Amino acid sequence: MKKQNKNLLFWGKHWLLLAAILWTGFFVVAGFKQYLAMGNIEKTLTGALLQKGLEGKGAELAQTPKAGKESPWYHFFSEFPALRMLCGMREAEKEEAAAAGIGNFPENNLQWSSAAGKKAGEAQLLDQPSKEKAQGEDEDSVPTQNIVLFHNGSGDITAENHRENLGQQRKGGKVAADSPDQLKGNLSIINKLEGSGSRSYLLKKFYITDSSTSINRGVFQVNNLLHKDMKMKKEKKPQILIFHTHGASEAFIDSRKGKQEDSIVGVGSCLAQILSKEYGYQVIHDKTEYDKVHGRIDRNKAYNQACKGVEKILKQYPSIQVVIDLHRDGVGNKVRRTTLIDGKKTAQVMFFNGLSRNSSGDIAYLRNDNLEGNLAFSLQLKIASMKRFANFAKPVYLKNYRYNMHLRQRFTLIELGNENNTVNESKNAMAPLAMILDAVLSGK
């Protein structure tokens, strides 16, 4: 009897184990089927959306800020990463980045966000965006462009340019670089990169990678990025374009409301003036406020609008080889980003690259044939800054979307200071920025 009970107990345990294995296998198979079904639904819906009115626009839609959670489709689309990107719904990205400490630099505990980073705390400076569509609004329209040509410091091209030049005259010559002693640390880092050619060292010391993207190691070839020829021979035709995707919504702590000269656009005018007068470049400054639609701030459409506007300028002036999208960053705290250059308090800068790549891999409909050129340009600008200024340019920020950088090889998006910097600190940054731009473009 005892032997029989032992046999029953033995086989009972094995049957229970077998049942557990089968039950677990059932859930694994069911989960896998659901995963495949979700992928097929996502693929089908994405294709349908692109075919029905979104074909050719999906790439730009993917660059827009997140849609509001009040949308009845929000929770449905949030289940599908491709659809979420297609519709610009990057839910809780700002909150997640802040909670995870994305962009924290341990050496000074300054938090840096990206062009699409956290913009909390701007309400006191800016009008709130309207979520209502203006009557008669054309979604494909582009704001009337406001373009000024700075013509190499010579005779004024337009009366508007004459007024611009008078309003932006600078005292003194080019900014003085930091002393050799101040630059020792930077030069040591640069020499180690050039000597080792190490990709891991490059990514560690020269970049901040946002959690929204991932690194394609094949793209980050050290020698290619360091030695790609970014030089540009000066001509008598326009060669540099400065514009502002968020020209209407990015101001500073002491900006006067309604005064464009106190916004990021006014800072862009200062940069254009210095590049033209002191370095001899032909510069176009596009002062169009691409994030303003029918008198209201609408950042959701800014990259779409800016892309159309910049394409129009590039078609009119095909001689343009350098495109600068100048932003003022936002951190939502009280940190002020400054350094001391030539005895002046100066806002710091951060160069920015969109990789057209999310955490899962390349985003197929955000193709960028100029990606290597974009990366080489920003890295060489960062290194040029490190050779001249101890603490002016922070590591290059890498994020997921394209941000219109496909339009030119020498396209750089620049984040200047933040909402806590003053107008004067921000304009002080334009002399060192012009110096490092000239250093790369002239091959110094």
C-alpha positions in Angstrom: 0.0 0.0 0.0 2.8 2.4 0.9 4.6 1.6 -2.4 1.4 2.3 -4.3 0.9 5.7 -2.5 4.5 6.6 -3.4 3.9 5.8 -7.0 0.8 7.9 -7.1 2.6 10.8 -5.4 5.5 10.5 -7.9 3.2 10.5 -10.9 1.0 13.2 -9.4 4.0 15.6 -9.1 5.1 14.9 -12.7 1.6 15.5 -14.1 1.3 18.8 -12.2 4.7 19.8 -13.6 3.6 18.9 -17.1 0.4 20.8 -16.7 2.3 23.9 -15.6 4.6 23.7 -18.6 1.7 23.3 -21.0 -0.2 26.2 -19.3 2.9 28.4 -19.5 3.4 27.4 -23.2 -0.2 28.3 -23.9 0.3 31.9 -22.6 3.6 32.3 -24.5 2.0 31.2 -27.8 -1.0 33.4 -27.2 1.1 36.4 -26.3 3.3 35.9 -29.4 0.2 35.7 -31.6 -1.1 38.9 -30.1 2.2 40.5 -30.7 2.1 39.5 -34.4 -1.5 40.7 -34.7 -0.6 44.1 -33.2 2.3 44.4 -35.6 0.1 43.6 -38.6 -2.6 46.1 -37.4 0.0 48.8 -37.0 1.5 48.1 -40.4 -1.9 48.1 -42.1 -3.1 51.3 -40.4 0.1 53.1 -41.0 0.0 52.3 -44.7 -3.6 53.3 -44.9 -3.0 56.6 -43.3 -0.1 57.4 -45.6 -2.2 56.5 -48.6 -5.2 58.6 -47.6 -4.0 62.2 -47.5 -0.8 61.7 -45.5 1.4 60.3 -48.3 4.5 62.5 -48.6 3.8 64.2 -45.3 4.3 61.4 -42.8 8.0 62.4 -42.3 7.1 65.9 -41.3 4.1 64.8 -39.2 6.5 62.6 -37.3 8.4 65.7 -36.2 5.6 67.6 -34.6 5.1 67.8 -30.8 2.8 65.4 -29.1 -1.0 65.6 -29.7 -3.2 66.3 -26.7 -4.4 63.5 -24.5 -7.9 64.8 -25.0 -8.0 63.2 -28.4 -10.5 60.2 -28.4 -8.0 58.2 -30.5 -5.1 58.9 -28.1 -5.1 55.7 -26.2 -5.7 53.6 -29.3 -2.8 55.2 -31.2 -0.5 55.1 -28.2 -0.5 51.3 -28.5 1.4 51.5 -31.8 4.9 53.2 -31.9 4.8 53.9 -35.7 1.3 55.4 -35.5 2.3 57.4 -32.5 5.3 58.9 -34.3 3.2 59.4 -37.5 0.7 61.4 -35.6 3.3 63.2 -33.5 2.0 61.7 -30.2 5.1 61.3 -28.0 3.1 60.8 -24.8 4.7 61.6 -21.5 8.1 62.0 -23.2 8.8 65.2 -21.3 7.8 63.8 -18.0 9.7 60.6 -18.5 12.8 62.4 -19.5 12.6 64.7 -16.5 12.0 61.7 -14.2 14.9 59.8 -15.6 17.3 62.7 -15.5 17.8 62.7 -19.2 20.4 65.3 -20.1 21.9 65.7 -16.7 25.6 66.6 -16.7 27.2 65.4 -13.4 30.0 67.9 -13.5 27.7 70.9 -12.9 24.3 69.3 -12.4 22.8 71.4 -15.2 19.8 69.8 -17.0 19.8 70.2 -20.8 16.8 69.4 -22.9 16.4 69.1 -26.7 14.7 71.2 -29.2 11.5 69.3 -28.4 12.4 69.3 -24.7 10.5 70.4 -21.6 9.1 73.9 -22.0 7.5 74.3 -18.6 7.8 77.7 -17.1 7.4 79.6 -20.3 3.9 80.7 -19.6 5.0 84.0 -18.0 6.8 84.9 -21.2 4.6 83.6 -23.9 1.0 83.5 -25.0 -0.5 80.1 -24.6 -1.1 78.1 -27.8 -4.6 78.0 -29.1 -6.0 74.6 -29.7 -8.8 75.9 -31.9 -8.4 75.9 -35.6 -8.6 79.5 -36.9 -11.5 80.1 -39.3 -10.5 79.6 -42.9 -7.0 78.3 -41.9 -5.2 76.5 -44.6 -3.1 73.7 -43.1 -0.7 73.8 -46.0 -0.1 77.5 -45.9 3.2 79.1 -44.9 3.5 82.4 -43.0 4.5 85.4 -45.0 8.3 85.2 -45.0 10.4 88.0 -43.5 13.9 87.8 -45.0 16.9 90.1 -44.5 20.1 89.8 -46.6 23.4 90.7 -44.9 25.7 91.4 -47.8 29.3 91.0 -46.6 29.5 94.3 -44.8 29.2 96.2 -48.0 26.4 98.5 -49.3 23.0 97.7 -47.9 20.7 95.6 -50.2 17.4 96.8 -48.8 16.1 99.6 -46.6 15.1 97.0 -44.1 18.7 95.6 -44.1 20.0 99.2 -43.5 17.7 99.5 -40.4 18.8 96.0 -39.2 22.5 96.9 -39.5 22.1 100.2 -37.6 20.2 98.4 -34.8 22.8 95.6 -34.4 26.2 97.4 -34.5 28.7 95.9 -32.2 31.5 97.6 -30.3 35.0 96.2 -30.7 36.3 93.4 -32.9 36.2 89.6 -32.7 35.9 87.9 -29.3 39.1 86.8 -27.5 39.6 83.0 -26.9 40.4 81.5 -23.5 44.0 81.1 -22.4 46.0 78.0 -23.1 45.9 77.0 -19.4 42.1 77.1 -19.5 42.0 74.9 -22.5 44.4 72.1 -21.4 41.6 69.8 -20.3 39.7 70.2 -23.6 42.8 69.7 -25.7 43.7 66.5 -23.8 40.2 65.1 -24.6 40.5 66.0 -28.3 44.0 64.6 -28.6 42.9 61.3 -27.0 40.0 61.0 -29.5 42.1 61.8 -32.5 44.8 59.4 -31.3 42.6 56.5 -30.4 39.8 56.8 -33.0 37.7 55.1 -30.4 33.9 55.2 -31.1 33.1 54.4 -27.5 35.2 57.4 -26.3 33.6 59.6 -28.9 30.1 58.7 -27.8 31.0 59.1 -24.1 32.8 62.4 -24.2 31.2 64.3 -27.1 27.5 63.2 -27.1 24.4 62.9 -25.0 22.0 60.2 -26.3 18.3 60.8 -25.6 16.3 57.7 -24.6 14.0 58.3 -27.7 16.8 57.1 -30.0 19.5 54.5 -30.4 23.0 54.4 -31.9 23.7 52.9 -35.3 27.4 52.3 -34.6 28.1 52.1 -38.3 27.2 55.8 -38.7 29.6 56.9 -36.0 32.9 56.3 -37.7 35.4 58.6 -35.9 37.8 59.3 -38.7 35.0 60.0 -41.2 33.3 62.5 -38.8 36.6 64.2 -37.8 38.0 64.5 -41.3 35.0 65.0 -43.5 35.6 68.3 -45.5 33.3 70.9 -44.2 35.2 73.9 -45.7 33.4 76.4 -47.8 34.9 78.9 -50.2 33.4 82.3 -49.8 31.4 83.7 -52.7 29.4 86.8 -53.6 26.2 84.9 -53.4 24.2 84.0 -50.2 25.8 81.0 -48.6 24.5 80.9 -45.0 20.9 80.8 -43.9 19.8 81.4 -40.3 16.2 80.7 -39.4 14.1 79.9 -36.3 11.5 77.1 -36.2 10.2 78.5 -32.9 10.8 82.2 -33.5 7.6 83.4 -31.9 7.7 81.3 -28.8 11.3 81.5 -27.6 12.2 84.5 -25.5 14.4 85.2 -22.4 13.9 86.1 -18.8 14.1 89.9 -19.4 12.6 90.0 -22.9 10.0 92.7 -23.6 6.8 91.2 -24.7 6.1 91.8 -28.4 9.6 92.9 -29.1 11.1 90.6 -31.7 14.6 92.0 -31.1 14.4 90.5 -27.6 13.5 87.0 -28.8 15.6 84.3 -30.4 15.0 86.0 -33.7 16.8 89.1 -32.4 19.7 87.0 -31.3 19.8 85.5 -34.9 20.0 89.0 -36.3 23.1 89.6 -34.1 24.7 86.4 -35.4 24.0 87.3 -39.0 25.5 90.7 -38.5 28.7 89.3 -37.0 29.1 86.6 -39.7 28.6 89.3 -42.4 30.6 92.2 -41.1 33.4 90.5 -39.3 33.9 87.3 -41.3 32.8 88.3 -44.7 30.0 85.8 -45.3 26.9 86.4 -47.4 24.1 85.7 -44.9 20.3 85.4 -45.2 18.4 85.8 -42.0 14.9 84.4 -42.2 12.9 86.1 -39.3 9.7 84.3 -40.1 7.8 83.1 -37.0 7.0 79.6 -38.2 5.3 78.6 -34.9 2.7 81.4 -35.3 -0.4 80.6 -37.3 -3.0 83.4 -37.9 -1.6 85.3 -34.9 -1.6 82.4 -32.5 1.3 80.3 -31.3 1.1 76.8 -32.7 4.2 74.8 -32.1 2.6 71.6 -33.5 3.0 72.8 -37.0 6.3 74.7 -36.7 8.6 72.1 -38.2 6.2 71.5 -41.1 6.0 75.2 -41.8 9.7 75.8 -41.4 10.5 72.9 -43.8 8.3 74.5 -46.5 9.8 78.0 -45.9 13.4 76.8 -45.9 12.9 74.7 -49.1 11.5 77.9 -50.7 14.5 79.9 -49.8 17.0 77.1 -50.9 15.2 77.0 -54.2 15.5 80.7 -54.7 19.1 80.8 -53.4 20.7 77.4 -54.4 24.1 78.9 -53.4 23.3 78.4 -49.7 25.5 75.7 -48.2 25.0 76.3 -44.5 21.6 76.2 -42.7 21.3 77.1 -39.0 18.1 76.6 -37.0 18.7 78.7 -33.9 16.6 77.9 -30.8 16.5 78.9 -27.2 16.2 75.8 -25.0 13.8 75.4 -22.2 14.4 73.5 -18.9 11.5 74.4 -16.6 13.7 75.2 -13.7 15.7 78.1 -12.4 19.1 77.1 -13.7 20.8 79.8 -15.8 23.4 78.5 -18.3 26.3 80.9 -18.5 30.0 80.9 -18.9 32.6 83.7 -18.9 34.0 84.6 -22.4 36.2 87.6 -23.0 35.1 89.0 -19.6 31.4 88.8 -20.4 28.7 86.6 -19.0 27.7 84.5 -22.0 24.9 81.9 -22.6 26.2 78.4 -23.4 25.2 76.5 -26.6 24.5 72.9 -27.4 24.6 71.5 -31.0 21.8 69.0 -31.8 21.4 66.1 -34.2 18.3 64.2 -35.2 19.2 60.6 -36.1 16.0 59.6 -37.9 16.1 56.6 -35.6 14.0 55.5 -32.6 14.9 53.0 -29.9 14.1 50.1 -32.2 16.0 51.2 -35.2 15.9 53.5 -38.3 12.7 55.3 -39.1 12.2 54.4 -42.7 10.0 57.4 -43.7 12.5 59.9 -42.2 15.3 59.2 -44.7 18.2 61.6 -44.4 21.0 61.2 -47.0 22.9 64.1 -45.3 23.1 62.4 -41.9 26.8 61.8 -41.9 27.4 65.4 -43.0 25.1 66.7 -40.3 27.0 64.7 -37.7 30.4 65.7 -39.0 29.4 69.4 -39.0 28.1 69.4 -35.4 31.1 67.4 -34.1 33.6 69.6 -35.8 31.8 72.7 -34.4 31.9 71.2 -30.9 35.7 70.5 -31.3 36.3 74.0 -32.7 34.6 75.4 -29.6 36.6 73.2 -27.2 39.9 74.4 -28.8 38.9 78.1 -28.2 36.6 78.2 -25.1 36.7 76.0 -22.0 33.0 75.7 -21.4 31.0 77.3 -24.2 29.6 74.2 -26.0 28.1 71.3 -24.2 28.1 67.7 -25.6 26.1 67.3 -28.8 22.5 66.1 -28.1 21.2 63.2 -30.2 17.5 62.6 -30.6 15.1 60.5 -32.7 13.5 62.5 -35.5 14.9 64.4 -38.5 14.2 68.0 -37.6 14.5 69.1 -41.3 18.3 68.4 -41.2 18.0 66.5 -44.5 17.8 69.8 -46.4 21.6 70.4 -46.3 24.8 68.6 -45.4 25.9 71.6 -43.3 22.7 71.9 -41.3 23.0 72.5 -37.6 20.3 72.9 -35.0 21.6 75.0 -32.0 20.1 75.2 -28.6 21.1 78.5 -26.9 20.9 79.0 -23.2 17.4 78.7 -21.8 14.4 80.8 -20.6 16.5 82.0 -17.5 19.2 83.6 -19.6 19.0 87.3 -20.3 18.9 88.8 -23.8 22.3 90.3 -23.4 23.9 87.0 -22.3 22.3 85.4 -25.3 23.6 88.0 -27.8 27.1 87.8 -26.2 27.1 84.2 -27.3 26.9 85.1 -31.0 30.5 86.3 -31.2 32.1 83.0 -30.1 29.5 81.1 -32.1 30.5 83.0 -35.2 34.1 82.4 -34.5 33.7 78.6 -34.3 31.5 78.5 -37.4 34.2 80.4 -39.3 36.8 78.0 -38.0 35.1 75.0 -39.4 34.0 76.6 -42.7 37.5 78.1 -43.4 39.3 75.0 -42.1 41.3 76.8 -39.4 
